[in-house]
Amino acid sequence: MSARVGVALIVVAVAMLVTASAGASVVSMDRSIAVEVVDDEHANVAVEPVEADVPDNAGSESANERANESATDAAAPLGERELLNVTNRLAEEITVTELETPSGVEIEGEGIDVGPGNSAALEGTVDCDELESEPEASVELEGSGVTISQTVALEVTCPDASA
């Protein structure tokens, strides 16, 4: 009988050793992440404003032309011009998936693809009568496995209303 008890103890000890070593297959570790923020000229994806000086009535040359355009409403609200520039320094293509603009600014660009190493100018119109004092645009870009959202202050200068 004592031999059976001894064999049973040996079997239990071996089972405990196997269970203890199999239990170490799951490991949990805490790791920190450091994110470095760089200027737009060094960023992998940069959304930068283009300085836009908005002339009266879509850039008319003379007071008569401005008066005629105002009377006929022939021109788009102060003309279309480049407002944002998107630069892609990633190794993959990115797509502009969303654009939010303030009142007085309309930018066309959703669905534009920007290839690796390329830039794309996003054009739009500005209506100085509706423009906010410090306009900002929010841009969302997506590539395979990456989504980038950025809010940019627009650099729009409207003509002086008192002129």
Residue pairs with C-beta under 8 A, 6 or more apart in sequence:
40 46
40 47
40 48
40 87
43 87
43 89
44 88
44 89
44 90
45 86
45 87
45 88
45 89
45 90
45 94
45 141
45 148
46 85
46 86
46 87
46 89
47 84
47 85
47 86
47 139
47 141
47 150
47 152
48 84
48 85
48 87
48 152
49 83
49 84
49 85
49 137
49 152
49 153
49 154
49 155
50 81
50 82
50 83
50 84
50 85
50 121
50 155
51 155
51 157
52 81
52 82
52 83
52 126
52 154
52 155
52 156
52 157
53 157
54 78
54 79
54 81
54 126
54 128
54 156
54 157
54 158
54 159
55 78
55 79
55 159
56 66
56 78
56 159
57 65
57 66
57 69
57 70
57 75
57 78
58 69
58 75
58 76
58 78
58 79
59 79
60 66
60 69
60 75
68 74
69 75
76 125
77 125
77 126
77 127
78 125
78 126
78 127
78 128
78 158
79 125
79 126
80 123
80 124
80 125
81 123
81 124
81 125
81 126
82 121
82 122
82 123
83 105
83 107
83 122
83 123
83 124
83 126
83 137
83 154
83 156
84 107
84 109
84 121
84 122
84 137
84 139
84 152
84 154
85 119
85 120
85 121
85 122
86 94
86 96
86 109
86 112
86 114
86 119
86 120
86 122
86 139
86 141
87 114
87 118
87 119
88 94
88 114
88 115
88 116
88 117
88 118
88 119
89 116
89 117
90 116
90 143
90 146
91 116
92 116
92 143
92 144
93 113
93 114
93 115
93 116
93 143
94 113
94 114
94 141
94 142
94 143
94 146
94 148
95 111
95 112
95 113
95 114
95 141
95 142
95 143
96 109
96 110
96 111
96 112
96 114
96 120
96 122
96 139
96 140
96 141
97 110
97 111
97 140
97 141
97 142
98 110
98 138
98 139
98 140
99 107
99 109
99 110
99 122
99 137
99 138
99 139
99 140
100 137
100 138
101 107
101 124
101 135
101 137
102 131
102 132
102 135
102 136
102 137
102 154
103 130
103 131
103 132
104 126
104 127
104 128
104 129
104 130
104 131
104 132
104 135
105 124
105 125
105 126
105 127
105 131
105 135
105 137
105 154
105 156
106 124
106 125
107 122
107 123
107 124
107 137
108 122
108 123
108 124
109 120
109 122
109 123
109 124
109 139
112 120
112 122
114 120
114 141
122 139
126 156
126 158
128 158
128 159
128 161
131 156
131 158
134 153
135 153
135 154
135 156
136 151
136 152
136 153
136 154
137 151
137 152
137 154
138 149
138 150
138 151
138 152
139 149
139 150
139 151
139 152
140 147
140 148
140 149
141 147
141 148
141 149
141 150
142 148
